[in-house]
C-alpha cells in the first residue's frame, strides 16, 4: 500500500505551464527587441539573487544582510581575471565561484557563532569591512575600480542567455534541493533549531553547506551582472543596496515560496526601470510597498495565496501538510 506521507504531488498541467514559460523565454533572442532583452537580462539575474537569499533566509532561517559580499567578490574576480590576467570568461566565472565559496567558508567560523539578529548584523559588518579593504587595496585598483572591457565583446543576446540559464537554474536548484532530505533539514532548522537537532539534523554542517552554496551561486550571478554592467567600484560592488533589493523582492513575493522570488523580481525590476531617472521617488515607492506588504500581507503575495487557497506552482511538499505550512515571514525568523 502506498505511503501517503511520502507521496509527492504530481500535476501534469503545472509541468506543461512551466515548460511553455521556459521555452518562451528561451526563444526570446529570435524575436525580442534590444530593450526587452536587456530588461529580461536584469530580471533573470535579480531572480537568481532573490532565490539565493530566500533559500538562505526564507528556508534556512539564516537572515543575512551581507550577501553583497559575494556579488562584489564575483564581480571583482571577473574584472581581475579578464583585465589583469587576460583570461577567458569561462575560467573567470569558475574562479569567481571558487573564491566566493572559499571566502564564505573562512567567515563561517566566526559568523556561525552568532544567532538571530547578531548573525544578520555580523554579515553586514563583514561586507562593510570588505568594501573599505578593496577601496584601499592596490591589487584591486583602489577606489578606481575596473572597466570590464570583455563585456563589450559579447552581444546582448549572449549575455541574456547566460542570465536566463542562471535565473532558471536558480529556481530549479532551489526546487530540487528542497525536495530532498537536506531541504527538510533546512526547513526544520528554520522552524526550531533545538527540535531539529534532537531529530538528528546536524545544524552546523547543514548551515555550512547552504551558506557555501548560496555564496557560490550569488558570486556567479554577481560576475554576470558586472559583465553586463561593464564597470565596477568598491562602493557599487559591496553596497548594501544589493541585499536590500534581495530582501525587498522576497518580502514582496513571499518568504519561503519559490514563486515569491519570481514575483518579487518582476515587481522590483519594473519599478526600478520605470523610475530609473527618479532614484529618490523609486526608493520611496519601494519602501512604501514593502511597508504595506509587511503590514497587510506579512507573508507576501504568494505566501498569502498559499496560506489562504493552497495555490502554488512549485510544490516542495513531500507529503500531506496543512496549507501554508512551509510559508514564513521575516518577523517570524528574527523573533526567534
Protein Blocks (a to p, Z undefined) as FASTA:
>chain_A
ZZfklpccddfklmmmmmmmmmmmmmmmmmpcfklmmmmmmmmmmmmmmmmmmmmmmmno
pacfklmmmmmmmmmmmmmmmmmnopafklmmmmmmmmmmmmmmmmmmmmmmpghjlmmm
mmmmmmmmmmmmmmmgmklopanopadfklmmpcfklmmmmmmmmmmmmmmmmmmmmmmm
klmmmmmmmmommlmmmnopafklmmmmmmmmmmmmmmmmmmmmmmmnopacfklmmgck
lmmmmmmmmmmnoghiaklmmmmmmmmmmmmmmmmmmmmlmmmmmmmmmmmmmmmmmnoj
mlmmmmmnopafbdcbfbdcdehklgccfklmmmZZ
